[in-house]
Amino acid sequence: MGNRFRRRHLLVADELPGHFCWVAREPFWLLRQPGDDGSAKSMPGSSTGLEASMLNYEPARIGQHAVDSDELAILIRAATVGGNAISFNAPGGSMYPFIHSGDKIVISPIDARSIRTGDVLTFVHNPSGRVLAHRVIKIEKDRYLCKGDNSAYQADGWIGFDDVLGRVERVLRNGKAIRLGLGPEKLVIALLSRWKILVPIFDFRRRIKRRIKRLISARD
């Protein structure tokens, strides 16, 4: 997700066990939900470095906080380096209709060998420095061409694995899992996007829906 302006992203506490969430403190803390033994692992962080430590789980301290792209990239790397996932609210409509603005996206660690065409990667877009979550539409050796599903023509340009922060594994909308766009159909979506016919299909579908609504309203 993203636009040409520098955004501030909202990270929120999560009910999902076993992955890192945002906790509003200074300096910031990433807190993982407790396991069966009641323990919780947390990571303090700053713009200059991150270290692991232990912290008792305190639900009252979990809140929300806005961060910019640089901070967001640091948070995601800090969470995924240990094999954990992290979630945040997706801003913008560049991945509509599969990811809506405000949907919670869950980012998991990934290795280069497992990346496939159709995956939705979270990555740092150079030279803008923005953190984006866009779909892989083409792979060549160790580089990836990504593009927002709602972008008619322009792709993001080629990125290397060093810029990849993780892969979108889950999308939650109003507490419900949204699976469309992340399953086997993701390859077809990527190909349609690469051929620049995905958005025209969306537009045609919207026009048909509007006409149907007008017909229904006229009958009433």
N, C-alpha and C positions, 0 to 999 in steps of 0.2 A: 504494500500500500504506500501511497505517497503522492506528493505533487511537487511543483517546482519550488515551493517555499520550504524553508526549514521548519519542521514541525516539533511540537512537544507531545510526547506519547504518554498515555495514561496506563500505568501498570497497577493492577488491583490484586487484592488477596483472593485466593482461590480455594474452592472446596475439594479440589482433586488431590488425593494423597500422592506423596512421593515425588513432587516436583517443586521447584522454587517459586516463590511468589514475592511480590514487592511489599516491603514493610516501611512505612513512612517514619524514618528516623534520620538524624544527622550525626555521624555519617550514615549512609544508607545501609540497610541490612536486607539480604535475601534470606528468607526463612523457609525451610522445607517442612511440610506437615509431618507430625510425629508418626513413628512406626508403631508396631505392636508393643514394643517395650516402653513406649511413652517418650522416647528420646527425640530430639529434633536437632538437625544439623543446620547451622546458619553460616553465612559468609558476610563479614563486614566488607565494605568497599569504599573506594574513593577514586577520583580521576587519575590518581598516580599509582595505585596498586591495590591488590586484593589478597587477603590471607584467609585461610579457613580457621574457624574456631567453633566452640560449642556454646549454645545458649538455650536456656530453658524455654519451652514453648509457652507463650503468653498470648492467647487469642485476642485480648483487648488491645494489643499493640499493633495488630494487623490493620492497615489502612490503605490509603491510596496516595499516589504522588505523581506529579508530572515530571518527565525527564526529556531532555533533548536527544537528538540522534546519537551524539557521542556517548552520552551516559547510557543510552539504551543498548548500544553495541557492547559496551563494557559489561553491562548486566547480563546480557545474553551469553557472552563468552564465559563469564564467571560461572554461570549456572551450568552450561553445557560441558565445560571442561572436565567435570567430574561424572559425566554421563547422565546428568539430570535434565529435566525439561523446565521451561519457563513459559508463562502465559502473559499476554497483555492485550489490551483492546486495540483493534485495528482501526486506524483513522483513514478517512478518504474512501472513494468509491472505485479505485482503479482495478479492483478484482471482482466487482459486481458482475453477475448476480451470485457468484459462488461464495464470496465473502463480502458482507455488508459492513459499512462503517459502524463501528461500535461492537462488532462481533468479537468474542474472545478467541484468540488463536493460540494454540499450544505449540511451542517450538521445541523440537527434540534434537539431540546431537546427530551428526551425520558424518560419514566418511565418503571420500571422493568416489570410491568404487561402487557405492550403493545409489548414487544419484542417477535418476532416470528421466527421460523426456516426459513432461507432464507433472513432475514434482513441483510443489510450491516452496521455493527457497526463501529464507530470510537472509539478506546480504547487505553489505555496505556498498552503496553505489558511488563509484568514483567518476569524476572528481568532485561531485556535489557533497559527498560525505553523508548523504541521507541513508537511513535504514529502510529498505523496501522488502515487501513480501510479494514476490511475483513468480509466475510460472515459467519453468524451463521449456522453451519451445525448440531448442536445438542444442546438441552437444557435439563439440569437436575436440578430440583429445582431452586436454585438461582444462578446457574452458567451456562456459555455458552462456547461451543467449537466452535472456529472460524478458518477459513482457507481461504487462497487466492484462487480464482478460477483457477489461473494458476499454482497452486502448485500440483504436481502429487501425493505426498504421505504425507508430513508432515503438520500436523495442528499446530496451534499456542499454543495449550495447553488450559486448562480451565481458564476462567477469571470470576471474580465476578462483580456484578453491580457497585461496587465502582470504578472499573477501566474503566467503560464505559463513554465516553464523549458525545456521541450522535449517531444519525442514519443518514445514507446517504439517503436523500429524493429526491435529483435531481442530475443528471449528465449533464453537458453542454460540448459539443464538438464543437469548432468553432462557438460558439454562439447558437447552436441548442441543444434542449433537447434530451437526449438519454434515452428512457424508458425501453428498453430491459434489463432485469436483476433485475429490481426493482418492477415489477408487479407480477401478480399471478404465473408466471413461476418461480419465485425465489425459491419456495419450491422444485420444480423438480431439479433446478440447485444445491441446497444445498444437496439433497439426492444423486445425481450423484457424487458430490464432496466427500461426506462422504464415498461412496462406491468405491472411487478412480477410477472412470471410466470417469469423466468429461474431464480431460486432454487428455486421449486416444481418446475420441470423437473429441476434437479439432484437435488433430494431424491427425486423419483420414480425417477430413474435409479439412485440409490444403493440405494433399497429393492429394486428389481428385481434388482440385482446381488447383494445379500445373500441374497435368496430363492433365486437360482440357485445360489449357493455352498452354501446349506443343503441344497438338493436333491441336489447333487453329493456332498456329504459323507454324506448319508443313504444314497445308493446304494452308496458305498464301504463 
